[in-house]
Amino acid sequence: MRRVSWASALLLVFTASMPAHAQLLTEDRFLEDAMANHPDIAAAESAVAAAGGARRQAGIIDNPELSWEREDPDSAPRQDTWLLGWRLPFDGRHHRMAAADAGIAAMDSDLEATRLGVRLELRSLFAVWHIAEERESVFEANLDRTRRLAGWLRARAEEGEAAGVEARRLELEVESMERATVSARADARAARAAAAVWSPRATMDVRPAGPPLAPPPAVAEVGGRPDVMVLTHRVTESEARHALRKRVAEPPTLSLGWTDISDGRRSFAGPVFGVAWPLPVFDRNQGRREAASAEVTRAQFNLVAATRRAQQEANGALASYSELYELALRGPLAVEEGVVEAVFAAFEAGEATLTDVLDTWRATVDVQMARLETMARALSAERELEAALGRPIGAGEES
């Protein structure tokens, strides 16, 4: 009868040691908390607002200029002149506005890239927390059953039914497991403390739920990747600036005013008209035009290189994640519980040694650790694939 009750206790290793009152925090809820007021996202949003201000400024017509001059020599009449000058608004403003529009679009894409980067960083933090908690649970369960076995052997040794050396050996095993459990607990507490910086829900009585794994997409499409889109908009921006630099003639400045000449006895007054028009004799924007053309070429090649690198990363990430996804979803072997129970039954019947029991237990811990490692790698590969695609897996495509 003693063996039956002990065998039932052994099943603890296959269940999480989560307290009954512990609440689960899902990854989606954690991300919702952490991204609500994230400073990196707020900074990127400010950059978009700054680009909007530059766009508005690019469309504003130049202000007129009001001037006043007085000539008052001793031997000549005094002359006062008021002038209002204004440069005609034919200065390529539509090119500047087109460049500013492309700048806003680039900042919007940069904002999306920032949001994705923050999301992946937080998902990594949550995954580390989850894996650390699961590792702690495995070690705690194994420590619990090792302590139970040590107590059982100690009691049998005191009754003369078992060798005392086996009980003392098991005490060493308990100490080893205690140290491994404390180390795992320290990792879990550190991960929880890091998560608590971003979410007030990450408290001591909360455990992270297992992050879901999305099915891998059929193809790795990088056309909408935010950082690639930033470079696409930069090409448009450089092309607009090049069109502006190709201008040779600048618009004239018209002036209209009034002059008053007086020598104390007589006074003469009348309107003043003027025009100033830069003549493109020497400076025809040669250097700026060449520089702007080179900027267009550079932006285009940067886009091509970034697109190819993105496709390279996406293809590799998809291949890796597709392989790990299938392995991570594979369930535990049904024979595990029977193996653990059988080896202890054999030990109790004298057909197996304590070494056989401990080796079997270590094997069960090793396989659970291997599963957690596989899950951790699969979660990491999923994040790498999302980074390579530039969006959460499944967004905007069929998987």
C-alpha positions in Angstrom: 0.0 0.0 0.0 2.9 2.3 0.7 4.1 1.9 -2.9 0.7 2.9 -4.3 0.5 6.1 -2.3 4.1 7.0 -3.2 3.6 6.3 -6.9 0.6 8.7 -6.9 2.9 11.4 -5.4 5.4 10.9 -8.2 2.9 12.4 -10.7 3.7 15.8 -9.3 6.6 16.1 -11.6 4.4 16.1 -14.6 2.2 19.0 -13.4 3.1 22.6 -12.8 3.7 23.6 -9.2 1.7 26.7 -9.7 -0.2 27.9 -6.5 -3.9 27.4 -6.7 -4.5 31.1 -6.2 -2.1 32.2 -8.9 -3.5 34.3 -11.7 -2.4 34.0 -15.3 -1.2 37.1 -17.2 -1.5 36.6 -21.0 1.0 38.0 -23.4 -1.6 40.2 -25.1 -2.6 41.8 -21.8 1.1 42.4 -20.9 1.7 44.0 -24.3 -1.4 46.2 -23.9 -0.1 47.5 -20.6 3.5 48.0 -21.7 2.9 49.6 -25.1 0.2 52.0 -23.9 2.6 54.8 -22.9 5.9 53.4 -24.0 8.5 56.3 -24.3 10.1 55.0 -27.5 6.7 55.0 -29.2 5.9 58.5 -27.9 9.3 59.8 -29.2 8.6 58.3 -32.6 5.2 59.9 -32.6 6.9 63.3 -31.8 9.1 62.8 -34.8 6.1 62.3 -37.0 4.6 65.6 -35.6 7.9 67.4 -36.3 7.8 66.1 -39.9 4.3 67.5 -40.1 5.5 70.9 -39.0 8.2 70.9 -41.6 5.6 70.0 -44.2 3.4 72.9 -43.2 6.3 75.3 -43.3 7.3 74.1 -46.8 3.9 75.3 -48.1 4.0 78.8 -46.6 4.6 81.7 -48.9 7.5 84.1 -48.1 6.6 87.2 -46.1 6.8 90.6 -47.7 9.6 92.9 -46.5 8.9 96.5 -45.3 11.9 98.9 -45.3 12.5 102.6 -44.6 15.5 104.7 -45.6 16.5 108.3 -44.9 19.2 110.4 -46.6 19.9 113.7 -44.8 23.2 115.2 -45.9 24.0 118.8 -44.8 24.2 120.2 -48.3 21.3 118.3 -50.0 17.6 117.9 -49.4 16.5 115.2 -47.0 14.9 112.1 -48.6 12.7 109.5 -47.0 11.8 106.3 -48.8 9.4 103.6 -47.8 9.5 100.3 -49.7 7.4 97.1 -49.6 9.2 94.2 -51.3 7.9 90.7 -52.0 9.4 87.8 -53.8 6.9 86.2 -56.2 5.8 82.7 -55.0 7.2 80.8 -58.0 10.1 79.2 -56.1 9.5 75.5 -56.5 7.3 75.3 -53.4 5.5 72.3 -54.8 8.8 70.3 -55.0 9.5 71.2 -51.3 6.0 70.1 -50.3 6.4 66.8 -52.2 9.7 66.2 -50.4 8.1 67.1 -47.1 5.2 64.7 -47.8 7.7 61.9 -48.4 9.4 62.9 -45.2 6.1 62.5 -43.3 5.6 59.1 -44.9 9.1 58.0 -43.9 8.5 59.1 -40.3 5.2 57.2 -40.3 7.0 54.0 -41.4 9.7 54.7 -38.8 7.0 54.9 -36.2 5.7 51.5 -37.3 9.2 50.1 -37.2 9.5 51.5 -33.6 6.2 49.9 -32.6 7.3 46.6 -34.0 10.7 46.8 -32.3 9.1 47.6 -28.9 6.6 44.8 -29.3 9.3 42.3 -30.1 11.4 43.5 -27.2 8.5 43.1 -24.8 7.6 39.7 -26.2 11.1 38.6 -25.6 10.9 39.8 -22.0 7.6 38.0 -21.5 9.0 34.8 -23.0 12.0 34.8 -20.8 9.7 35.3 -17.8 7.5 32.4 -18.9 10.4 30.0 -19.5 12.0 30.9 -16.2 8.8 30.3 -14.3 8.3 26.9 -16.0 11.9 25.9 -15.3 11.4 26.7 -11.6 8.2 24.6 -11.6 10.0 21.6 -13.0 12.8 21.9 -10.5 10.4 22.4 -7.6 8.4 19.4 -8.6 11.5 17.2 -8.8 12.8 18.6 -5.5 9.5 17.8 -3.9 9.5 14.1 -5.0 13.2 13.8 -4.1 12.4 15.0 -0.6 9.5 12.6 -0.4 11.7 9.7 -1.4 14.5 10.8 1.0 12.0 10.8 3.8 10.6 7.4 2.8 14.1 5.9 2.7 15.0 7.5 6.0 12.0 5.9 7.6 12.8 2.5 6.1 16.4 2.8 7.3 15.3 3.6 10.8 13.1 0.5 10.7 15.9 -1.6 9.3 14.3 -2.2 6.0 16.8 -0.2 3.9 20.4 0.7 4.0 21.3 3.9 5.7 23.9 4.7 3.0 21.1 5.0 0.4 19.2 7.5 2.6 22.4 9.6 3.2 23.1 9.5 -0.6 19.7 10.8 -1.3 20.2 13.6 1.1 23.1 14.8 -1.1 20.7 14.6 -4.1 18.2 16.7 -2.2 20.8 19.4 -1.6 21.8 19.4 -5.2 18.2 19.8 -6.3 17.7 22.5 -3.7 20.6 24.5 -5.2 19.3 24.0 -8.7 15.8 25.1 -7.6 17.0 28.2 -5.9 19.0 29.2 -9.0 15.9 28.7 -11.2 13.8 30.7 -8.7 16.3 33.5 -8.8 16.1 33.6 -12.6 12.3 33.6 -12.4 12.2 36.4 -9.9 14.7 38.5 -11.9 12.5 38.0 -15.1 9.4 39.0 -13.2 11.0 42.1 -11.7 12.0 43.1 -15.3 8.5 42.6 -16.5 7.0 44.6 -13.6 8.8 47.7 -15.0 6.4 47.7 -17.9 3.2 46.2 -16.5 1.7 46.7 -13.0 0.1 43.3 -13.3 3.4 41.4 -13.1 3.1 40.8 -9.3 4.3 37.9 -7.1 0.9 36.1 -7.3 0.7 36.3 -11.1 2.3 33.8 -13.5 2.8 34.4 -17.3 0.6 32.2 -19.5 2.4 30.4 -22.3 2.7 32.7 -25.3 0.9 31.3 -28.3 2.8 30.3 -31.4 1.3 31.5 -34.7 1.4 29.1 -37.7 4.3 30.1 -40.1 3.2 31.9 -43.3 3.4 30.1 -46.6 5.9 32.7 -48.1 8.2 35.4 -46.6 6.8 38.6 -48.1 8.9 41.7 -47.0 7.2 44.3 -49.3 5.6 46.1 -46.4 8.5 45.9 -43.9 8.6 49.3 -42.2 12.3 49.9 -42.4 12.3 49.1 -46.1 9.3 51.5 -46.5 11.3 54.2 -44.8 14.0 53.9 -47.6 11.3 53.8 -50.2 10.0 57.2 -49.0 13.5 58.5 -48.8 13.9 57.8 -52.5 10.8 59.8 -53.2 12.0 62.6 -51.0 15.4 62.7 -52.7 13.8 62.8 -56.1 11.7 65.8 -55.1 14.8 67.6 -53.8 16.5 66.8 -57.1 13.7 68.3 -59.1 14.0 71.4 -56.9 17.7 71.7 -57.5 17.3 71.4 -61.2 15.7 74.9 -61.3 18.0 77.5 -62.8 15.9 80.8 -62.8 14.7 82.2 -59.5 11.5 84.3 -59.3 11.9 88.1 -59.1 11.3 90.3 -56.1 8.9 93.2 -56.7 9.0 96.4 -54.7 6.5 99.2 -54.3 6.9 102.3 -52.1 6.9 106.0 -51.6 9.6 108.6 -51.5 9.6 112.1 -50.1 12.3 114.7 -50.8 12.3 118.0 -48.9 14.8 120.9 -48.4 12.8 122.8 -45.8 11.1 125.1 -48.4 9.9 122.7 -51.0 8.8 119.1 -51.0 8.6 116.5 -53.7 6.9 113.1 -53.2 5.9 110.2 -55.4 5.7 106.4 -55.8 8.7 104.1 -56.2 8.6 100.9 -58.3 11.4 98.3 -58.5 12.2 94.8 -59.5 15.2 92.6 -58.6 15.7 89.4 -60.6 18.7 87.1 -60.1 20.4 86.4 -63.4 21.7 82.8 -63.7 25.0 83.7 -65.3 27.5 82.0 -63.1 25.6 80.1 -60.5 23.1 77.8 -62.2 22.9 75.3 -59.3 25.5 73.1 -61.0 27.0 71.7 -57.8 23.7 71.4 -55.9 22.1 69.7 -58.9 24.9 67.1 -59.2 24.8 66.5 -55.4 21.0 66.0 -55.5 21.3 63.6 -58.4 23.9 61.6 -56.5 21.6 61.5 -53.5 18.9 60.0 -55.6 21.2 57.3 -56.8 22.5 56.6 -53.3 19.0 56.3 -51.9 17.9 53.9 -54.7 20.9 51.6 -54.1 20.3 51.7 -50.4 16.7 50.6 -51.0 17.8 47.7 -53.3 20.4 46.5 -50.8 18.0 46.8 -47.8 15.3 44.9 -49.7 17.6 42.0 -50.6 18.9 41.8 -47.1 15.4 41.8 -45.7 14.4 39.0 -48.1 17.5 37.0 -47.0 16.6 37.4 -43.4 13.0 36.5 -43.9 13.8 33.4 -45.9 16.1 32.1 -43.3 13.8 33.0 -40.4 10.9 31.3 -42.1 12.8 28.1 -42.6 14.0 28.1 -39.0 10.6 28.9 -37.5 8.8 26.3 -39.7 11.0 23.6 -38.3 10.8 24.6 -34.7 7.1 25.3 -34.8 6.3 21.6 -35.5 8.7 20.4 -32.8 7.4 22.9 -30.2 3.8 21.8 -30.6 4.6 18.1 -30.2 3.1 16.9 -27.0 4.8 15.0 -24.2 5.3 11.3 -24.5 2.5 9.3 -22.8 5.0 6.8 -21.4 6.7 9.2 -19.0 4.4 8.8 -16.1 4.5 5.0 -16.4 8.3 4.9 -16.6 8.7 6.9 -13.4 6.1 4.8 -11.6 7.6 1.6 -12.9 11.2 2.3 -11.9 10.2 3.1 -8.4 8.0 0.0 -8.1 11.1 -2.0 -9.3 13.2 -0.2 -6.7 10.8 -1.0 -3.9 10.7 -4.6 -5.0 14.5 -4.8 -5.0 14.7 -5.2 -8.7 16.3 -1.8 -9.4 18.9 0.3 -7.5 18.6 3.8 -6.2 20.9 4.8 -9.1 18.3 3.5 -11.5 15.6 5.6 -9.8 17.7 8.8 -9.8 18.8 8.3 -13.4 15.2 7.9 -14.5 14.2 11.0 -12.6 17.0 13.0 -14.1 16.0 11.8 -17.5 12.5 13.1 -17.0 13.8 16.5 -15.8 16.2 16.6 -18.8 13.4 15.9 -21.3 11.2 18.6 -19.7 14.1 21.1 -19.8 14.7 20.1 -23.5 11.0 20.8 -24.2 11.3 24.2 -22.6 14.5 24.9 -24.5 12.7 24.0 -27.8 9.8 26.3 -26.8 12.2 29.1 -26.0 13.9 28.7 -29.4 10.6 28.5 -31.2 9.4 31.7 -29.5 12.7 33.4 -30.4 12.5 32.2 -34.0 8.9 33.5 -34.2 10.1 36.9 -33.1 13.0 36.8 -35.6 10.5 36.0 -38.3 8.2 38.9 -37.3 11.2 41.2 -37.3 12.2 40.0 -40.8 8.6 40.4 -42.2 8.1 43.7 -40.4 4.8 42.7 -38.9 3.2 40.2 -36.6 2.9 36.8 -38.3 -0.4 36.4 -40.2 -1.0 40.2 -40.5 -2.3 41.0 -43.9 -1.6 37.6 -45.5 -2.8 34.1 -45.6 -0.7 31.7 -43.6 
